[in-house]
Structures are given as structure tokens and as C-alpha cells.
Amino acid sequence: MRHRLLGELSREKVLVSPSVLASDFSCLGEEVKRVESGGCDMLHLDIMDGHFVPNLTFGPGVVSSLRKGTGLLFDTHLMLTNPLSYVKAFAEAGSDLITFHVESEDDPREVVDAIRGQGCSVGISVKPGTSAKVLEQYIELVDMVLVMTVEPGFGGQSFMAEMIPKVAEIAAMFREKNPRGLIEVDGGIDARTAPEIIRAGAGVLVAGTAVFRAKEGAAEAIRVLHSYSELLPAR
């Protein structure tokens, strides 16, 4: 399987990655088509094991089923205690960008190598309480850092504005050591919270409730988020 790589997507605009956690699971395939036709850039898949975070979602089987119906880049977020054990399964199911947590129990370098070995792009994530400084030793190894702007586990939470300085700090690390790296933010992202976090350096927005449950429709919600591309710092 040839995976779509993060580097193939445009760096000239904000990338929107709707989280299926906020979709209607009774018609998941149709929901994916709805946001794809609405112009999203990626599809965010939250994988939770009930141990690393206090919630369970779905596994590789669901990812494989979704893969049959779309060519979107699958942005897979492993909220797992032992991500190393699942990298191969999710890659074979169709995940393209695999993000794991620095707080997990596995050696981050081993997880990075495993993801690269599957031909996928690599992301590393930090919870709100984790300092950006722990990422310094890995910043050159990854394609993306995912900053959680809520405590991971459940959708629909309120954005934590105190994460904005963390995004700015990570953006500075990328500028110095890995200029192609992207910052993704996840949690409470919508048309109101997006501008400031983009100005701080975020280039990828995970938006669940704000897209899938938008009163104005998914396409309009995505269009508004894309309209903030003019706020991206100069590269």
C-alpha cells in the first residue's frame, strides 16, 4: 500500500482535519463523504484504548472499512499506552499519518522508526500538562507535533487558551531544527478559537463538533477555517 504523505499537502493554507469522533457513527461512511465533498484536507481518526485515556473508540477494522470509500489522508491519533504494538495494524488498515503520544510507555524513537518503516508520516503528541521541552530531542525526527488543547479522551470540550504559548514554543523549535514540520492542534477548535492558535504557529486544525455538527453545514465550517490561511506565519 502506498500511503499519502503529509508533505504532499499544501503548506500555503490551513489544513482542516475533521475528527470522526463527532460524526454520526450510524452512517459513518456517508459522514466521511460529507466532509470530503465539503473540502477537508485530512480525516482525523481518534484511537483510544480505555487505558491511556478514559474512553474507547475503534480499531483497525473500522479504519480499513473507511479506507475503501475515500482517498483522504488518514490522520490517525493513537491515544494508546503501547502504540508500538499497533503501528503495523493501523498502517496496513490505511492510516497515512500516525501520531503517538510522547507520554506513552514505549520508546519514542522506536515508535518513530516503526511508523517510518511502514511508509507513513510521523506525528508526536503532547497532553496539556506536558512541557514542550520534552519534544526537543524528537523535533527533527517527526513530520508533525500534535498539541492537545483539551485533555484527551472525549470530544466537545472547551479550548484551553493556555496552550497557545506552547504552540509558539514548538513553532520556534521547528523553525530552528525542522522547517518542514507542522503543528496540529486538537480540542475546542472552531471559527472563534482558530485565529490566535494559527498566529502562534498551528497549521493543521482538528475540528470535530465545529465541522460535523455545524448548523451552517460542514462545507461552510471548513471554508471559514480555510479562510484563516492568511494568518499563517510566513515560512
Residue frames relative to the residue before (quaternion, step in Angstrom):
aa qw qx qy qz dx dy dz
M 1.0000 0.0000 0.0000 0.0000 0.00 0.00 0.00
R 0.2495 -0.7457 0.5953 0.1652 3.56 -0.90 0.92
H 0.2664 -0.7848 0.5429 0.1358 3.54 -0.70 1.10
R 0.4526 -0.6227 0.5552 0.3148 3.54 -1.21 0.57
L 0.2603 -0.7891 0.5409 0.1306 3.57 -0.82 0.96
L 0.6171 -0.5732 0.4006 0.3608 3.52 -1.15 0.73
G 0.6479 0.5587 -0.3100 0.4147 3.56 1.03 -0.79
E 0.5926 0.5802 -0.3598 0.4274 3.57 1.26 -0.27
L 0.6275 0.5414 -0.3380 0.4460 3.59 1.22 -0.37
S 0.6327 -0.5679 0.3846 0.3595 3.54 -1.19 0.60
R 0.2755 -0.7419 0.5890 0.1634 3.55 -1.09 0.78
E 0.5680 0.6303 -0.3608 0.3872 3.55 1.30 -0.03
K 0.7664 0.2696 -0.1706 0.5575 3.58 1.24 -0.09
V 0.5824 -0.5217 0.4815 0.3959 3.52 -1.34 0.25
L 0.2706 -0.7564 0.5757 0.1524 3.57 -0.91 0.95
V 0.1998 -0.7916 0.5718 0.0803 3.55 -0.85 1.01
S 0.0596 -0.8049 0.5893 -0.0377 3.54 -0.74 1.18
P 0.1908 -0.8152 0.5352 0.1121 3.63 0.06 1.23
S 0.3443 -0.7446 0.5392 0.1906 3.57 -0.93 0.91
V 0.4041 -0.7391 0.4868 0.2313 3.56 -0.65 1.12
L 0.4544 0.6866 -0.4518 0.3435 3.59 1.24 -0.19
A 0.7235 0.4213 -0.2339 0.4944 3.60 1.14 -0.62
S 0.5280 0.6498 -0.4044 0.3680 3.58 1.26 0.02
D 0.5534 -0.5591 0.4891 0.3767 3.54 -1.37 0.02
F 0.3029 -0.8067 0.4824 0.1576 3.56 -0.24 1.29
S 0.5646 0.6008 -0.3980 0.4023 3.61 1.19 -0.26
C 0.7774 0.1436 -0.0992 0.6043 3.59 1.27 -0.30
L 0.0092 0.8782 -0.4779 0.0174 3.52 0.94 1.00
G 0.6415 0.5319 -0.3343 0.4402 3.58 0.92 -0.82
E 0.6686 0.4915 -0.2908 0.4763 3.57 0.97 -0.87
E 0.6198 0.5456 -0.3348 0.4539 3.57 1.07 -0.71
V 0.6416 0.5098 -0.3209 0.4748 3.57 1.00 -0.80
K 0.6448 0.5133 -0.3214 0.4663 3.58 0.94 -0.83
R 0.6262 0.5637 -0.3307 0.4251 3.57 1.05 -0.79
V 0.7235 0.4040 -0.2623 0.4944 3.61 0.87 -0.85
E 0.5953 0.5505 -0.3717 0.4522 3.58 1.12 -0.54
S 0.6851 0.4571 -0.2835 0.4913 3.58 0.90 -0.89
G 0.6275 0.5432 -0.3173 0.4589 3.57 1.27 -0.43
G 0.6163 -0.6201 0.3148 0.3696 3.56 1.28 0.03
C 0.3671 0.7311 -0.5147 0.2565 3.63 1.12 0.32
D 0.4789 -0.7017 0.4689 0.2417 3.57 -1.22 0.52
M 0.7809 0.0731 0.0122 0.6202 3.54 1.16 -0.73
L 0.2835 -0.7195 0.5930 0.2241 3.55 -1.32 0.08
H 0.2682 -0.7955 0.5297 0.1213 3.56 -0.66 1.17
L 0.1017 -0.8004 0.5908 -0.0023 3.54 -0.74 1.16
D 0.1833 -0.8026 0.5629 0.0739 3.58 -0.43 1.24
I 0.0859 -0.8024 0.5905 -0.0019 3.56 -0.56 1.21
M 0.0190 0.8213 -0.5643 0.0818 3.58 -0.45 1.23
D 0.3085 -0.8070 0.4872 0.1273 3.56 -0.91 0.96
G 0.5122 -0.6610 0.4194 0.3534 3.60 1.25 0.01
H 0.6857 0.4303 -0.2685 0.5220 3.57 1.31 0.09
F 0.7037 0.4139 -0.2517 0.5198 3.57 0.80 -1.02
V 0.7551 0.0614 -0.0380 0.6516 3.54 1.18 -0.73
P 0.5263 -0.6845 0.4128 0.2898 3.61 -1.08 0.65
N 0.6347 0.4650 -0.3708 0.4934 3.55 0.72 1.09
L 0.2551 -0.7310 0.6110 0.1649 3.57 -1.28 0.45
T 0.1067 -0.7901 0.5965 0.0930 3.58 -1.00 0.69
F 0.7031 -0.4161 0.3312 0.4720 3.61 -0.29 -1.19
G 0.4192 -0.7281 0.5005 0.2087 3.52 -1.33 0.26
P 0.8087 -0.2973 0.1987 0.4671 3.57 -1.28 -0.28
G 0.5926 0.6001 -0.3734 0.3863 3.60 1.05 -0.63
V 0.6586 0.4890 -0.3008 0.4864 3.55 1.00 -0.83
V 0.6274 0.5317 -0.3340 0.4605 3.58 0.99 -0.82
S 0.6529 0.5179 -0.3092 0.4581 3.58 0.94 -0.90
S 0.6489 0.5151 -0.3153 0.4628 3.59 0.99 -0.81
L 0.6661 0.4954 -0.3000 0.4700 3.58 0.95 -0.87
R 0.6036 0.5961 -0.3500 0.3973 3.56 1.05 -0.79
K 0.6266 0.5720 -0.3327 0.4117 3.58 1.08 -0.70
G 0.7646 0.4152 -0.1955 0.4525 3.57 1.14 -0.58
T 0.7968 0.2194 -0.1126 0.5516 3.59 1.23 -0.04
G 0.3363 -0.7309 0.5580 0.2032 3.52 -1.23 0.55
L 0.3427 0.7577 -0.4919 0.2579 3.59 1.26 0.22
L 0.5280 -0.5768 0.5098 0.3586 3.53 -1.21 0.51
F 0.2636 -0.7701 0.5636 0.1407 3.59 -0.75 1.04
D 0.1857 -0.7842 0.5920 0.0081 3.49 -0.52 1.40
T 0.0102 -0.8646 0.4983 -0.0631 3.56 0.15 1.35
H 0.1583 -0.8087 0.5661 0.0218 3.54 -0.60 1.25
L 0.1699 -0.8137 0.5529 0.0578 3.56 -0.33 1.29
M 0.0443 -0.7690 0.6376 -0.0146 3.56 -0.42 1.25
L 0.3096 0.7641 -0.4690 0.3167 3.49 0.61 1.31
T 0.5394 -0.6177 0.4637 0.3354 3.57 -1.09 0.68
N 0.8018 0.1286 -0.0413 0.5821 3.58 1.01 -0.85
P 0.1159 -0.8465 0.5169 0.0535 3.60 0.37 1.20
L 0.5626 0.6374 -0.3836 0.3606 3.57 1.09 -0.69
S 0.6599 0.5364 -0.2990 0.4329 3.56 1.06 -0.77
Y 0.7643 0.3936 -0.1765 0.4794 3.59 1.20 -0.47
V 0.4135 0.7331 -0.4651 0.2745 3.59 1.23 -0.14
K 0.6862 0.4948 -0.2954 0.4439 3.60 0.74 -1.02
A 0.6653 0.5190 -0.3109 0.4374 3.59 0.88 -0.92
F 0.7001 0.4492 -0.2827 0.4778 3.59 0.91 -0.84
A 0.6121 0.5313 -0.3557 0.4654 3.59 1.06 -0.63
E 0.6864 0.4764 -0.2856 0.4694 3.58 0.90 -0.89
A 0.6301 0.5357 -0.3256 0.4583 3.58 1.20 -0.51
G 0.6697 -0.5217 0.2954 0.4383 3.58 1.23 -0.32
S 0.4186 0.6884 -0.4903 0.3325 3.60 1.21 0.17
D 0.2705 -0.7856 0.5427 0.1228 3.58 -0.98 0.90
L 0.7505 0.1579 -0.0600 0.6390 3.54 1.03 -0.93
I 0.0570 -0.8107 0.5827 -0.0048 3.57 -0.59 1.14
T 0.1024 -0.7989 0.5927 -0.0022 3.53 -0.70 1.20
F 0.0712 -0.7853 0.6148 0.0152 3.55 -0.96 0.93
H 0.5200 -0.6576 0.4543 0.3015 3.56 -1.24 0.34
V 0.4935 -0.6477 0.4994 0.2959 3.53 -1.02 0.87
E 0.6520 0.5293 -0.3053 0.4489 3.59 1.19 -0.51
S 0.4709 0.6765 -0.4527 0.3401 3.61 1.23 -0.10
E 0.6202 -0.5928 0.3815 0.3441 3.57 -1.28 0.28
D 0.6169 0.5631 -0.3488 0.4251 3.60 1.21 -0.29
D 0.5858 -0.5602 0.4523 0.3721 3.57 -1.25 0.51
P 0.4647 -0.7141 0.4413 0.2818 3.62 -0.55 1.10
R 0.6511 0.5223 -0.3310 0.4401 3.58 0.95 -0.77
E 0.6343 0.5162 -0.3265 0.4739 3.56 1.06 -0.69
V 0.6461 0.5057 -0.3221 0.4723 3.57 1.01 -0.79
V 0.6227 0.5320 -0.3374 0.4641 3.60 0.95 -0.82
D 0.6757 0.4963 -0.2980 0.4565 3.58 0.86 -0.97
A 0.6440 0.5270 -0.3211 0.4521 3.59 1.01 -0.80
I 0.6566 0.5003 -0.3085 0.4726 3.59 0.97 -0.86
R 0.6464 0.5054 -0.3152 0.4768 3.60 0.94 -0.88
G 0.6465 0.5505 -0.3125 0.4258 3.55 1.01 -0.84
Q 0.6738 0.4625 -0.2816 0.5028 3.57 1.24 -0.43
G 0.5313 -0.6593 0.3903 0.3614 3.57 1.30 0.04
C 0.5291 0.6397 -0.3918 0.3966 3.57 1.25 0.42
S 0.5198 -0.5727 0.5172 0.3665 3.55 -1.31 0.26
V 0.3313 -0.7740 0.5218 0.1372 3.56 -1.16 0.70
G 0.0302 -0.7686 0.6388 0.0147 3.53 -1.02 0.92
I 0.1352 -0.7561 0.6320 0.1027 3.54 -1.21 0.54
S 0.1935 -0.8203 0.5350 0.0597 3.57 -0.88 0.94
V 0.1621 -0.7618 0.6193 0.0990 3.53 -1.29 0.54
K 0.4445 -0.6659 0.5397 0.2603 3.52 -1.09 0.84
P 0.6951 -0.4882 0.3174 0.4216 3.62 -1.20 0.35
G 0.7301 0.4541 -0.2538 0.4432 3.59 0.96 -0.76
T 0.5965 0.5734 -0.3536 0.4362 3.58 1.29 -0.08
S 0.4631 -0.6979 0.4811 0.2588 3.55 -0.88 0.97
A 0.5505 -0.6081 0.4624 0.3366 3.55 -1.11 0.68
K 0.5723 0.6407 -0.3738 0.3496 3.58 1.10 -0.63
V 0.5932 0.5801 -0.3790 0.4098 3.61 1.10 -0.54
L 0.6438 0.5507 -0.3161 0.4269 3.59 1.21 -0.42
E 0.4607 0.7271 -0.4366 0.2616 3.59 1.19 -0.41
Q 0.7132 0.4674 -0.2667 0.4492 3.59 0.91 -0.87
Y 0.7262 0.4165 -0.2347 0.4939 3.60 1.26 -0.26
I 0.4672 0.7436 -0.4120 0.2430 3.57 1.25 -0.41
E 0.6805 0.4775 -0.2908 0.4736 3.60 1.11 -0.63
L 0.6554 0.5509 -0.2958 0.4237 3.59 1.24 -0.36
V 0.7478 0.4176 -0.1958 0.4775 3.58 1.19 -0.52
D 0.4729 -0.6585 0.5078 0.2914 3.54 -1.31 0.33
M 0.8108 0.0778 0.0120 0.5800 3.55 1.17 -0.60
V 0.1847 -0.7166 0.6551 0.1519 3.51 -1.29 0.53
L 0.2004 -0.7628 0.6061 0.1026 3.55 -0.92 0.98
V 0.1462 -0.7825 0.6030 0.0528 3.55 -0.62 1.17
M 0.2996 -0.7470 0.5675 0.1733 3.55 -0.69 1.11
T 0.1610 -0.8022 0.5716 0.0612 3.55 -0.71 1.11
V 0.6785 0.2245 -0.2785 0.6416 3.51 1.37 0.63
E 0.5798 -0.5199 0.4524 0.4345 3.58 -1.25 0.07
P 0.4401 -0.7300 0.4457 0.2734 3.61 -0.65 1.02
G 0.4979 0.6579 -0.4812 0.2962 3.54 -1.14 0.67
F 0.8158 0.0248 0.0254 0.5772 3.56 0.94 -0.84
G 0.4461 -0.6804 0.5138 0.2722 3.56 -1.13 0.69
G 0.7350 0.4727 -0.2983 0.3839 3.53 -1.35 0.09
Q 0.4731 0.6759 -0.4483 0.3440 3.61 1.23 0.25
S 0.5676 -0.6086 0.4437 0.3324 3.54 -1.32 0.34
F 0.5721 -0.6189 0.4487 0.2971 3.53 -1.09 0.89
M 0.2749 -0.7524 0.5800 0.1478 3.57 -0.98 0.93
A 0.3112 -0.7985 0.4880 0.1653 3.58 -0.16 1.30
E 0.5886 0.5947 -0.3732 0.4007 3.60 1.15 -0.48
M 0.5688 0.5856 -0.3854 0.4300 3.61 1.27 -0.06
I 0.4832 0.6913 -0.4305 0.3214 3.61 1.21 -0.29
P 0.6668 0.4779 -0.3279 0.4685 3.65 0.85 -0.77
K 0.6046 0.5490 -0.3613 0.4500 3.60 1.09 -0.60
V 0.6280 0.5233 -0.3291 0.4728 3.57 1.00 -0.81
A 0.6555 0.5120 -0.3103 0.4603 3.58 0.91 -0.88
E 0.6445 0.5220 -0.3156 0.4609 3.59 1.02 -0.80
I 0.6729 0.4781 -0.2954 0.4811 3.58 0.96 -0.85
A 0.6039 0.5554 -0.3503 0.4518 3.58 1.06 -0.72
A 0.6389 0.5172 -0.3208 0.4706 3.58 1.03 -0.76
M 0.6224 0.5342 -0.3354 0.4635 3.60 1.03 -0.77
F 0.6631 0.5027 -0.3050 0.4631 3.56 0.91 -0.92
R 0.6415 0.5293 -0.3390 0.4397 3.60 0.89 -0.85
E 0.7067 0.4687 -0.2610 0.4613 3.57 0.98 -0.83
K 0.8462 0.2462 -0.0726 0.4671 3.59 0.80 -0.99
N 0.8081 0.0709 0.0063 0.5847 3.61 1.16 -0.50
P 0.1387 -0.8661 0.4734 0.0807 3.59 0.51 1.19
R 0.6506 0.5172 -0.3266 0.4502 3.62 1.14 -0.41
G 0.5088 0.6804 -0.4096 0.3325 3.59 1.23 -0.24
L 0.2436 -0.7654 0.5834 0.1201 3.54 -1.15 0.72
I 0.2709 -0.7231 0.6088 0.1820 3.54 -1.28 0.51
E 0.1369 -0.7619 0.6310 0.0501 3.51 -0.92 1.03
V 0.1315 -0.7782 0.6083 0.0841 3.59 -1.09 0.69
D 0.0652 -0.8109 0.5805 -0.0356 3.53 -1.00 0.90
G 0.7034 0.4422 -0.3495 0.4331 3.54 -0.73 1.12
G 0.8541 -0.0476 0.0012 0.5180 3.56 -0.41 1.20
I 0.4049 0.7226 -0.4701 0.3050 3.58 1.20 0.46
D 0.1935 0.7519 -0.6100 0.1581 3.56 -0.86 1.05
A 0.7670 -0.3662 0.2472 0.4653 3.58 -1.27 -0.12
R 0.6609 0.5100 -0.3071 0.4570 3.60 1.14 -0.55
T 0.7639 0.3873 -0.2050 0.4738 3.60 0.88 -0.91
A 0.5566 0.6715 -0.3763 0.3124 3.60 1.14 -0.53
P 0.6554 0.5646 -0.3651 0.3440 3.66 0.69 -0.92
E 0.7133 0.4611 -0.2907 0.4406 3.59 0.73 -0.96
I 0.6645 0.4960 -0.3151 0.4616 3.58 0.99 -0.75
I 0.6075 0.5257 -0.3497 0.4821 3.59 1.16 -0.54
R 0.6383 0.5259 -0.3280 0.4566 3.58 0.94 -0.85
A 0.6526 0.5213 -0.3088 0.4550 3.59 1.11 -0.69
G 0.7040 -0.4807 0.2667 0.4496 3.59 1.21 -0.34
A 0.4909 0.6557 -0.4453 0.3616 3.60 1.21 0.01
G 0.1294 -0.8142 0.5632 0.0563 3.55 -0.97 0.88
V 0.7291 0.3091 -0.1967 0.5780 3.56 1.33 -0.18
L 0.1344 -0.8089 0.5713 0.0360 3.56 -0.73 1.10
V 0.1982 -0.7257 0.6460 0.1291 3.55 -0.87 1.00
A 0.0648 0.7948 -0.5967 0.0894 3.56 -0.63 1.12
G 0.1436 -0.8162 0.5573 0.0504 3.55 -0.51 1.18
T 0.7648 0.3476 -0.1744 0.5137 3.52 0.29 -1.32
A 0.6641 0.5438 -0.3050 0.4127 3.59 0.94 -0.92
V 0.7254 0.3752 -0.2361 0.5265 3.60 1.19 -0.44
F 0.7463 0.4261 -0.2476 0.4474 3.58 0.57 -1.13
R 0.7868 0.2903 -0.1609 0.5203 3.59 1.04 -0.65
A 0.3106 0.7752 -0.4949 0.2400 3.58 1.24 0.41
K 0.4760 -0.6827 0.4795 0.2783 3.57 -0.86 0.98
E 0.6965 0.4681 -0.2644 0.4753 3.55 1.08 -0.74
G 0.5967 -0.5645 0.3551 0.4463 3.58 1.31 -0.07
A 0.6324 -0.5785 0.3712 0.3573 3.54 -1.16 0.68
A 0.6503 0.5434 -0.3283 0.4171 3.59 0.89 -0.90
E 0.6767 0.4752 -0.2956 0.4784 3.59 0.93 -0.85
A 0.6312 0.5268 -0.3397 0.4569 3.61 0.98 -0.77
I 0.6573 0.4949 -0.3043 0.4801 3.57 0.99 -0.82
R 0.6287 0.5428 -0.3347 0.4451 3.59 0.97 -0.83
V 0.6551 0.5103 -0.3155 0.4592 3.58 0.93 -0.88
L 0.6616 0.4927 -0.3156 0.4690 3.60 0.90 -0.85
H 0.6351 0.5142 -0.3248 0.4761 3.59 1.01 -0.75
S 0.6155 0.5833 -0.3531 0.3953 3.60 1.04 -0.70
Y 0.6282 0.5434 -0.3326 0.4467 3.58 1.21 -0.36
S 0.3628 0.7537 -0.4812 0.2623 3.59 1.27 0.11
E 0.5955 0.5861 -0.3571 0.4175 3.58 1.15 -0.60
L 0.6382 0.5377 -0.3219 0.4473 3.60 1.25 -0.33
L 0.4549 0.6964 -0.4510 0.3237 3.58 1.27 -0.19
P 0.4871 -0.6438 0.4921 0.3258 3.59 -0.94 0.81
A 0.5751 -0.5882 0.4371 0.3637 3.56 -1.11 0.64
R 0.2924 -0.7625 0.5546 0.1596 3.57 -0.95 0.91
